[in-house]
Amino acid sequence: MANALVLGGGFAGVEAAIYLRKHNIDVTLVSNRDYFYIYPTSIWIPTGEATMKDVSVPLADLAKAHGFKLVIDEVREIRSREHRALCADGEYSADYLIIAMGSGKMKHKGDEHFLSICGKPEEAPQIKDRIDALIEKGSGKIAMGFGGNPKDPSNVRGGPAFEVIFNLHNRLKKLGIRDQFELTFFAPMEKPGARMGPQALKMMDIYFGKLGIKKHFGKKIIRFEENGVVFEDESKLESDFTMFIPAGNGHPVFENSDLPLNEAGLIKINDYCEVMHDFDDTPERYNVFAIGDSTALDGPDWRAKQGHIAEVMARNIAFNIDAMIKGKEERKGYLEHINILCVMDSGDGAAFVYRSSKGGKMIPMPIVGHWMKKGWGWYCRNSKLGKIPRLPGM
């Protein structure tokens, strides 16, 4: 039986392990944590609607449900020509190597002064603690935002920052203390959220005005301080608590590995997610694949890395590896699936956002949208565990 080594236990890695097993390929998954974390529903941890347990699935349960081997270890170096991963507690190799470790984060001066909803999972309850302390105090200034990466604009996540600040507004309103808090959304680009399309951008602007959320856009972030954010013109956004999502860049492990990287440190792949090496000026394929946030994603300027694209990549490489084993020529690529798709939650509703090569749209879904996203979280957990059928495309 052919075997595969999957590095990473997030959306891309777990999906790859599940679908490789469906093709009867022996799989070992290596993860540095023992649970699969559902980042899209972690937005409710800061406001107390969800707990870490609610948005986490033990990887051991997934391994048992789908029959793959699980190793909890920290990858230190990847030797792709050898299909080998050097980890803190051992070395692992296989016929096929799949890299799904996510990305690193852009570094910012004073980054100890903010927490991130898209950072380490343990930061989410810390955000809740900081917000709860200000609620106990009865007033405060809270700033939330996200950053960019000029070297790879696809590796930017602003959606969760929008969702957390909208949910926070909703919670403060329910408590009857919204007027005691100054909420500000900040970003270094002139039009944060522009990749969602002009209609969505216009509706977001209206939403900020309606909710009384201040905006601070278009100025480069110089540093974070204990009591605020300083910008390129030395202006300062004062804040009692700052939540910030840094843009992604190459995973630190990639720097110590023999992988072809773009200028942002992300792995170069082709449409089939194959890592294309160029040793001694002779292009060769080594049965090495990269998927999800680890990759230098191709596509239109508005492209964005999302969980559903990572899962498409994972399902494709499972199909492609099976075809390679069977000597078939058919392959599946990810580029035709590039789009933006999300349900942006506000706590009391949501908006359906979609962007493709044909344009973009944003459709408000009062009340029902919130429960649709809650339902998706339940679906994600139980379908991954094999307790309910997977829906096509989900």
C-alpha positions as CSV (number, residue, x, y, z in Angstrom):
1,M,0.0,0.0,0.0
2,A,1.3,3.5,-0.9
3,N,1.8,5.8,2.1
4,A,1.6,9.5,2.6
5,L,3.0,11.9,5.2
6,V,0.8,14.9,6.0
7,L,2.3,17.8,7.9
8,G,-0.3,19.9,9.6
9,G,-3.6,19.4,11.4
10,G,-5.7,22.3,10.2
11,F,-8.3,22.5,7.5
12,A,-5.9,21.5,4.7
13,G,-4.1,18.8,6.5
14,V,-7.2,17.1,8.1
15,E,-9.0,17.2,4.7
16,A,-6.0,15.7,3.0
17,A,-5.7,12.8,5.5
18,I,-9.5,12.1,5.3
19,Y,-9.5,11.9,1.5
20,L,-6.3,10.1,1.1
21,R,-7.7,7.4,3.3
22,K,-10.8,7.3,1.0
23,H,-8.4,6.3,-1.7
24,N,-7.0,3.5,0.5
25,I,-3.6,5.3,1.0
26,D,-1.9,4.7,4.3
27,V,-1.6,8.1,6.0
28,T,0.4,9.6,8.9
29,L,-0.6,13.0,10.0
30,V,1.9,15.1,12.1
31,S,0.5,18.1,14.1
32,N,2.0,20.3,16.8
33,R,-1.3,20.3,18.6
34,D,-3.7,17.5,19.4
35,Y,-6.9,19.1,18.2
36,F,-8.4,20.5,15.0
37,Y,-9.3,24.1,15.6
38,I,-12.4,25.5,13.8
39,Y,-11.1,29.1,13.3
40,P,-14.2,30.5,11.6
41,T,-16.4,29.8,14.7
42,S,-13.7,31.0,17.2
43,I,-15.0,34.5,16.6
44,W,-17.6,33.9,19.3
45,I,-15.1,33.0,22.0
46,P,-14.3,36.7,22.8
47,T,-18.0,37.5,23.4
48,G,-18.7,34.3,25.4
49,E,-20.9,32.6,22.8
50,A,-18.4,29.8,22.4
51,T,-15.6,28.1,24.3
52,M,-12.4,26.5,23.2
53,K,-14.1,23.1,23.5
54,D,-16.9,24.2,21.2
55,V,-14.5,25.0,18.4
56,S,-12.0,22.2,18.8
57,V,-12.2,18.6,17.7
58,P,-9.6,16.1,19.1
59,L,-7.4,14.8,16.3
60,A,-7.4,11.4,18.0
61,D,-11.2,11.2,17.3
62,L,-10.6,12.2,13.7
63,A,-7.8,9.6,13.3
64,K,-10.0,6.9,14.7
65,A,-13.0,7.8,12.5
66,H,-10.9,7.8,9.3
67,G,-8.2,5.4,10.0
68,F,-5.1,7.5,9.8
69,K,-2.1,7.5,12.1
70,L,-1.6,10.5,14.3
71,V,1.7,11.9,15.6
72,I,1.9,14.9,17.9
73,D,5.2,16.5,17.2
74,E,6.8,19.8,16.2
75,V,8.2,19.9,12.7
76,R,11.7,21.5,12.7
77,E,12.9,20.9,9.1
78,I,11.5,19.5,5.8
79,R,13.8,17.6,3.5
80,S,11.5,17.4,0.5
81,R,13.8,15.5,-1.8
82,E,13.8,12.7,0.7
83,H,10.1,13.0,1.6
84,R,11.3,13.4,5.2
85,A,10.2,15.6,8.1
86,L,12.7,16.2,11.0
87,C,10.7,16.8,14.2
88,A,11.4,17.5,17.8
89,D,10.9,13.9,18.8
90,G,11.6,11.9,15.7
91,E,11.8,11.7,11.9
92,Y,9.1,10.6,9.5
93,S,8.9,9.9,5.8
94,A,6.6,8.4,3.2
95,D,6.1,7.9,-0.6
96,Y,4.2,11.1,-0.8
97,L,4.7,14.3,1.2
98,I,1.9,16.8,1.8
99,I,2.8,20.1,3.4
100,A,-0.2,21.8,5.1
101,M,1.4,23.6,8.0
102,G,-0.2,27.0,7.5
103,S,1.8,30.2,7.3
104,G,3.8,32.3,9.6
105,K,2.9,35.9,10.7
106,M,4.3,39.2,9.7
107,K,6.3,40.7,12.6
108,H,5.4,44.1,14.1
109,K,7.2,46.2,16.6
110,G,5.4,45.9,19.9
111,D,3.4,42.8,19.0
112,E,3.3,41.9,22.6
113,H,0.7,44.6,23.0
114,F,-2.0,43.0,20.9
115,L,-3.9,39.7,20.7
116,S,-5.1,38.0,17.6
117,I,-8.3,36.0,16.8
118,C,-6.3,34.3,14.0
119,G,-3.2,33.6,16.0
120,K,-2.6,30.8,18.5
121,P,-5.9,29.3,19.6
122,E,-5.2,30.1,23.2
123,E,-5.3,33.8,22.4
124,A,-9.0,33.7,21.8
125,P,-10.0,33.2,25.5
126,Q,-7.4,35.9,26.4
127,I,-9.2,38.3,24.2
128,K,-12.4,37.5,26.1
129,D,-10.6,38.1,29.4
130,R,-9.4,41.6,28.3
131,I,-12.9,42.5,27.0
132,D,-14.6,41.2,30.2
133,A,-12.2,43.3,32.3
134,L,-13.3,46.5,30.4
135,I,-16.9,45.5,30.7
136,E,-16.5,45.1,34.4
137,K,-14.9,48.6,34.5
138,G,-17.9,49.9,32.6
139,S,-16.1,51.8,29.7
140,G,-13.1,51.8,27.4
141,K,-11.5,52.2,24.0
142,I,-11.1,49.1,21.9
143,A,-9.3,49.0,18.6
144,M,-9.5,46.0,16.2
145,G,-8.0,45.6,12.8
146,F,-5.7,43.7,10.4
147,G,-2.6,44.2,8.4
148,G,-1.3,43.6,4.9
149,N,1.6,41.9,3.2
150,P,2.7,43.7,0.0
151,K,4.7,40.7,-1.1
152,D,1.7,38.4,-1.0
153,P,-1.7,40.1,-0.7
154,S,-3.6,36.8,-0.8
155,N,-2.3,36.0,2.7
156,V,-4.4,38.6,4.5
157,R,-7.4,37.8,6.7
158,G,-9.7,40.7,7.6
159,G,-13.0,38.9,7.8
160,P,-12.6,37.6,11.4
161,A,-11.6,41.1,12.6
162,F,-14.8,42.6,11.1
163,E,-16.8,39.8,12.7
164,V,-15.3,40.2,16.2
165,I,-15.9,43.9,16.3
166,F,-19.5,43.5,15.0
167,N,-20.2,40.8,17.6
168,L,-18.6,43.0,20.3
169,H,-20.9,45.9,19.4
170,N,-23.9,43.6,19.6
171,R,-22.8,42.3,23.0
172,L,-22.3,45.8,24.4
173,K,-25.6,46.9,23.1
174,K,-27.4,44.0,24.8
175,L,-25.7,44.9,28.0
176,G,-26.9,48.5,27.6
177,I,-23.4,50.0,27.8
178,R,-22.5,50.5,24.1
179,D,-22.4,54.2,24.5
180,Q,-19.7,53.9,27.1
181,F,-17.3,52.3,24.6
182,E,-15.3,53.7,21.7
183,L,-14.9,51.0,19.0
184,T,-12.4,51.7,16.2
185,F,-11.6,49.5,13.2
186,F,-8.1,50.1,11.7
187,A,-6.1,48.9,8.7
188,P,-3.1,50.2,6.7
189,M,-4.8,50.0,3.3
190,E,-7.2,52.7,2.0
191,K,-10.1,50.3,1.4
192,P,-9.9,47.3,3.7
193,G,-12.3,44.6,2.4
194,A,-12.0,45.8,-1.2
195,R,-11.3,42.3,-2.4
196,M,-14.9,41.4,-1.6
197,G,-16.1,43.7,-4.4
198,P,-17.4,47.3,-4.7
199,Q,-20.9,46.4,-3.5
200,A,-19.6,44.7,-0.3
201,L,-17.2,47.6,0.3
202,K,-20.1,50.1,0.1
203,M,-22.3,48.1,2.4
204,M,-19.5,47.7,4.9
205,D,-19.0,51.4,5.0
206,I,-22.7,51.9,5.7
207,Y,-22.6,49.3,8.4
208,F,-19.7,51.0,10.2
209,G,-21.7,54.2,10.2
210,K,-24.9,52.6,11.4
211,L,-23.1,50.9,14.3
212,G,-21.1,53.9,15.3
213,I,-17.7,52.2,14.8
214,K,-14.9,54.6,14.0
215,K,-12.5,54.0,11.1
216,H,-8.8,54.5,10.8
217,F,-7.6,53.5,7.3
218,G,-4.8,54.2,4.9
219,K,-1.8,54.7,7.2
220,K,1.1,52.3,7.7
221,I,1.4,50.8,11.2
222,I,4.7,51.7,12.8
223,R,4.3,50.0,16.2
224,F,2.0,48.8,18.8
225,E,2.1,50.2,22.4
226,E,0.4,49.2,25.6
227,N,-2.2,51.9,25.2
228,G,-2.6,52.2,21.4
229,V,-1.3,51.9,17.8
230,V,1.2,54.4,16.3
231,F,1.1,55.1,12.5
232,E,3.6,56.4,10.0
233,D,2.7,60.0,10.6
234,E,3.3,59.5,14.3
235,S,-0.5,59.8,14.9
236,K,-1.8,57.5,17.6
237,L,-5.0,55.5,17.9
238,E,-5.5,55.3,21.7
239,S,-6.8,51.9,22.9
240,D,-7.3,50.2,26.2
241,F,-7.2,46.9,24.3
242,T,-6.1,46.1,20.8
243,M,-6.9,43.1,18.7
244,F,-5.0,42.7,15.5
245,I,-4.6,40.1,12.8
246,P,-1.1,40.2,11.1
247,A,-0.9,39.2,7.5
248,G,0.6,35.8,6.8
249,N,4.0,35.0,5.4
250,G,6.2,32.0,5.1
251,H,6.2,29.5,7.9
252,P,9.6,29.7,9.8
253,V,10.2,26.0,9.2
254,F,10.4,26.6,5.4
255,E,13.5,28.8,5.8
256,N,15.4,25.7,7.0
257,S,14.0,23.4,4.3
258,D,14.8,22.7,0.6
259,L,11.6,24.2,-0.7
260,P,11.1,26.7,-3.6
261,L,9.7,29.8,-2.0
262,N,8.3,33.1,-3.3
263,E,9.5,36.5,-1.9
264,A,7.0,36.2,1.0
265,G,8.5,32.8,2.0
266,L,5.5,30.7,0.7
267,I,5.9,27.5,-1.2
268,K,5.6,27.7,-5.0
269,I,3.2,25.2,-6.5
270,N,1.5,24.5,-9.8
271,D,-2.2,24.1,-10.4
272,Y,-2.2,20.6,-9.1
273,C,-0.5,21.7,-5.9
274,E,2.7,19.9,-6.8
275,V,5.9,21.5,-5.4
276,M,8.1,22.2,-8.5
277,H,11.7,21.9,-7.6
278,D,14.5,23.1,-9.8
279,F,17.7,21.4,-8.7
280,D,20.8,21.7,-11.0
281,D,18.6,23.7,-13.5
282,T,16.6,20.6,-14.2
283,P,12.9,20.8,-13.1
284,E,11.9,17.6,-11.4
285,R,8.9,16.4,-9.5
286,Y,9.4,14.7,-6.2
287,N,5.9,13.6,-5.3
288,V,5.8,16.6,-2.9
289,F,2.6,18.7,-2.5
290,A,1.7,21.9,-0.6
291,I,-1.8,23.0,0.2
292,G,-3.6,25.7,2.1
293,D,-1.9,28.7,3.7
294,S,1.5,27.3,3.2
295,T,1.3,28.0,-0.6
296,A,2.0,30.9,-2.9
297,L,-1.5,31.1,-4.2
298,D,-2.0,32.0,-7.9
299,G,-5.0,33.7,-9.3
300,P,-6.6,37.2,-9.7
301,D,-5.5,40.2,-7.6
302,W,-8.5,39.8,-5.3
303,R,-7.7,36.1,-4.4
304,A,-7.8,35.2,-0.8
305,K,-6.8,32.2,1.3
306,Q,-9.9,30.6,2.9
307,G,-10.6,27.2,4.5
308,H,-12.8,26.0,1.6
309,I,-10.0,26.7,-0.9
310,A,-7.6,24.7,1.3
311,E,-10.1,21.8,1.4
312,V,-10.5,21.9,-2.4
313,M,-6.7,21.6,-2.7
314,A,-6.7,18.7,-0.2
315,R,-9.3,16.8,-2.1
316,N,-7.6,17.4,-5.4
317,I,-4.2,16.2,-4.2
318,A,-5.8,13.0,-2.8
319,F,-7.4,12.4,-6.3
320,N,-4.2,13.2,-8.1
321,I,-2.0,11.0,-5.9
322,D,-4.5,8.1,-6.4
323,A,-4.3,8.8,-10.2
324,M,-0.5,8.8,-10.1
325,I,-0.5,5.5,-8.2
326,K,-2.8,3.9,-10.8
327,G,-0.9,5.3,-13.8
328,K,-3.7,7.6,-14.9
329,E,-3.2,11.0,-16.6
330,E,-6.2,12.8,-15.2
331,R,-5.5,15.6,-12.7
332,K,-7.5,18.2,-10.8
333,G,-6.4,21.7,-10.3
334,Y,-7.4,24.4,-7.8
335,L,-7.3,27.6,-10.0
336,E,-10.8,27.1,-11.4
337,H,-12.1,27.1,-7.8
338,I,-10.7,30.4,-6.7
339,N,-13.4,32.6,-5.2
340,I,-14.2,34.3,-1.9
341,L,-17.1,32.8,0.0
342,C,-18.1,33.5,3.6
343,V,-20.9,34.2,5.9
344,M,-19.8,37.3,7.9
345,D,-21.4,37.1,11.3
346,S,-22.4,40.1,13.4
347,G,-24.0,38.4,16.4
348,D,-27.5,39.4,15.5
349,G,-27.4,38.4,11.9
350,A,-24.9,38.0,9.1
351,A,-24.1,38.8,5.5
352,F,-23.4,36.4,2.7
353,V,-20.3,37.4,0.8
354,Y,-19.3,36.0,-2.6
355,R,-16.7,37.1,-5.1
356,S,-15.6,35.3,-8.3
357,S,-14.3,36.3,-11.7
358,K,-17.8,37.3,-12.6
359,G,-18.1,39.9,-9.8
360,G,-19.0,40.1,-6.2
361,K,-22.1,40.5,-4.0
362,M,-23.0,40.9,-0.4
363,I,-26.5,39.9,0.8
364,P,-27.7,40.9,4.3
365,M,-29.2,38.0,6.3
366,P,-30.7,39.5,9.5
367,I,-31.0,37.0,12.4
368,V,-31.1,33.9,10.2
369,G,-27.6,34.4,9.0
370,H,-26.2,34.2,12.6
371,W,-27.9,30.8,13.1
372,M,-26.8,29.6,9.6
373,K,-23.2,30.1,10.7
374,K,-23.8,28.4,14.0
375,G,-25.3,25.5,12.0
376,W,-22.2,25.4,9.8
377,G,-20.0,25.0,12.9
378,W,-22.1,22.0,14.0
379,Y,-21.9,20.6,10.5
380,C,-18.2,21.1,10.2
381,R,-17.5,19.2,13.4
382,N,-19.9,16.3,12.8
383,S,-19.2,15.8,9.1
384,K,-15.5,15.7,9.8
385,L,-16.0,13.1,12.4
386,G,-18.1,11.1,9.9
387,K,-21.3,11.3,12.0
388,I,-23.2,13.0,9.2
389,P,-22.8,12.9,5.4
390,R,-20.6,15.5,3.7
391,L,-22.5,17.9,1.4
392,P,-21.0,18.4,-2.1
393,G,-18.6,21.4,-2.0
394,M,-18.8,21.7,1.8
